[in-house]
Amino acid sequence: MVKKNLSGSSQPVRYSLKRNEILRGEKQYQRIIYSGKVLKAGIIQCYYVIENIRSEISRSAIRVGVSVPQRRVRKAVDRNRLKRLMRESFRIHKPMLVEQLQKKRSYMDVLFIYRGKAGKIPRYMKLSDVLPDMIRSVELLKDRIKEGSEK
């Protein structure tokens, strides 16, 4: 679906999460956790790695992974619902990050981890419960992209 760009530019943007934009596998997650940087925004903890573009590599500007630990949310139904909500809230705000990464000629791998309280039942959570923290983390990531290029 093509809609008006949230970041203010005049070009239409696809608000989608393609297959090559999704991180899969434990090795990729471990690489981001051990070599990346961390930021926290409410119930969401975010690990990220920013790399400069090398001419021989061709890939999407941003790749994302979402994790909800079983220790925090016991039931698989609830974990899957939370992951869907987190993915959807990121998908809506992804174009702002992609635009910034393209300006700075960089790639980014991001891993979002749910760090909410174990007592709250995610089954009854809505997108509006996750969205403010995801917006905050996307804004923080955008600031980190700007800072990284100025150094």
PLY file of the C-alpha trace (Angstrom):
ply
format ascii 1.0
element vertex 151
property float x
property float y
property float z
element edge 150
property int vertex1
property int vertex2
end_header
0.00 0.00 0.00
1.36 3.40 -0.96
0.48 6.36 1.27
1.71 9.86 1.93
5.07 9.91 3.65
4.97 10.53 7.44
8.38 12.17 7.39
7.15 15.12 5.34
8.82 14.42 2.00
6.69 14.49 -1.13
7.50 10.99 -2.40
5.06 8.14 -1.69
6.34 5.42 0.61
5.43 1.76 1.00
4.57 0.93 4.57
5.50 -2.72 4.46
7.96 -5.13 5.98
9.43 -7.31 3.26
10.96 -10.70 3.75
14.55 -9.45 3.31
13.94 -6.79 6.00
13.30 -9.35 8.75
16.12 -10.76 10.87
15.94 -14.51 11.32
18.02 -16.98 13.25
19.80 -17.04 16.55
23.19 -16.10 15.05
21.89 -12.78 13.72
20.18 -12.00 17.02
23.32 -12.85 19.02
25.50 -10.68 16.75
23.27 -7.67 17.40
23.02 -8.28 21.15
26.76 -8.75 21.70
28.17 -6.19 19.26
25.36 -3.64 19.19
24.31 -0.74 21.35
21.24 -0.58 23.60
18.47 1.91 24.20
15.30 1.63 26.26
11.90 3.19 25.74
9.22 2.08 28.17
8.36 -1.59 27.64
10.69 -1.91 24.64
14.43 -2.49 24.77
16.22 -1.97 21.48
19.58 -3.34 20.35
20.99 -1.88 17.15
24.04 -1.98 14.88
24.77 0.75 12.31
27.18 -0.03 9.49
28.39 2.08 6.58
27.50 0.97 3.06
30.12 -1.07 1.29
29.81 -1.27 -2.48
29.97 -5.09 -2.68
27.01 -5.64 -0.34
23.46 -5.23 -1.60
20.73 -5.41 1.04
17.87 -3.43 2.49
18.64 -0.30 4.49
17.12 -1.69 7.68
16.53 -5.18 9.02
14.41 -5.77 12.10
13.82 -8.56 14.59
11.24 -8.79 17.37
11.52 -10.92 20.49
9.22 -11.52 23.44
10.92 -13.67 26.12
9.02 -16.64 27.49
10.11 -15.62 30.97
8.08 -12.39 30.65
5.09 -13.78 28.75
4.32 -17.43 29.37
1.66 -18.26 26.78
2.67 -18.55 23.13
-0.59 -16.92 22.03
0.25 -13.83 24.08
3.87 -13.74 22.87
2.79 -13.96 19.24
0.22 -11.19 19.72
2.84 -8.91 21.25
5.25 -9.63 18.41
2.56 -8.78 15.84
1.77 -5.52 17.64
5.44 -4.55 17.86
6.07 -5.39 14.19
3.03 -3.42 13.08
3.96 -0.35 15.11
7.50 -0.44 13.70
6.26 -0.99 10.15
4.25 2.22 10.28
7.25 4.34 11.37
10.02 2.58 9.44
10.15 5.12 6.53
11.55 7.81 8.84
14.54 5.61 9.67
15.05 4.41 6.10
15.14 7.99 4.84
17.73 8.96 7.46
19.86 5.88 6.69
19.82 6.62 2.97
21.00 10.19 3.63
23.91 8.90 5.73
24.61 5.95 3.39
24.33 3.37 6.16
22.68 0.07 7.03
21.00 -0.76 10.32
20.05 -4.00 12.06
17.58 -3.56 14.92
16.26 -6.00 17.51
13.26 -5.02 19.63
12.77 -6.96 22.87
9.68 -6.73 25.07
10.65 -5.79 28.63
7.23 -5.15 30.13
6.03 -6.49 33.43
5.19 -10.16 33.64
1.93 -9.40 35.46
0.20 -7.51 32.63
-1.72 -9.81 30.31
-0.62 -9.11 26.71
-3.68 -10.83 25.29
-5.68 -7.71 26.06
-3.04 -5.26 24.85
-3.83 -3.09 21.86
-1.67 -1.30 19.32
-2.19 1.89 21.31
-0.41 0.25 24.29
2.74 -0.51 22.28
2.78 2.42 19.85
4.04 5.25 22.15
7.10 3.25 23.25
7.83 2.18 19.67
7.57 5.79 18.45
9.98 6.84 21.21
12.47 4.12 20.32
12.28 5.00 16.58
12.94 8.66 17.44
15.91 7.66 19.60
17.25 5.48 16.78
16.86 8.39 14.37
18.89 10.59 16.72
21.57 7.90 17.03
21.86 7.70 13.23
22.41 11.46 13.09
24.99 11.34 15.90
26.90 8.46 14.33
27.47 10.31 11.09
28.75 13.47 12.78
31.59 11.72 14.64
0 1
1 2
2 3
3 4
4 5
5 6
6 7
7 8
8 9
9 10
10 11
11 12
12 13
13 14
14 15
15 16
16 17
17 18
18 19
19 20
20 21
21 22
22 23
23 24
24 25
25 26
26 27
27 28
28 29
29 30
30 31
31 32
32 33
33 34
34 35
35 36
36 37
37 38
38 39
39 40
40 41
41 42
42 43
43 44
44 45
45 46
46 47
47 48
48 49
49 50
50 51
51 52
52 53
53 54
54 55
55 56
56 57
57 58
58 59
59 60
60 61
61 62
62 63
63 64
64 65
65 66
66 67
67 68
68 69
69 70
70 71
71 72
72 73
73 74
74 75
75 76
76 77
77 78
78 79
79 80
80 81
81 82
82 83
83 84
84 85
85 86
86 87
87 88
88 89
89 90
90 91
91 92
92 93
93 94
94 95
95 96
96 97
97 98
98 99
99 100
100 101
101 102
102 103
103 104
104 105
105 106
106 107
107 108
108 109
109 110
110 111
111 112
112 113
113 114
114 115
115 116
116 117
117 118
118 119
119 120
120 121
121 122
122 123
123 124
124 125
125 126
126 127
127 128
128 129
129 130
130 131
131 132
132 133
133 134
134 135
135 136
136 137
137 138
138 139
139 140
140 141
141 142
142 143
143 144
144 145
145 146
146 147
147 148
148 149
149 150
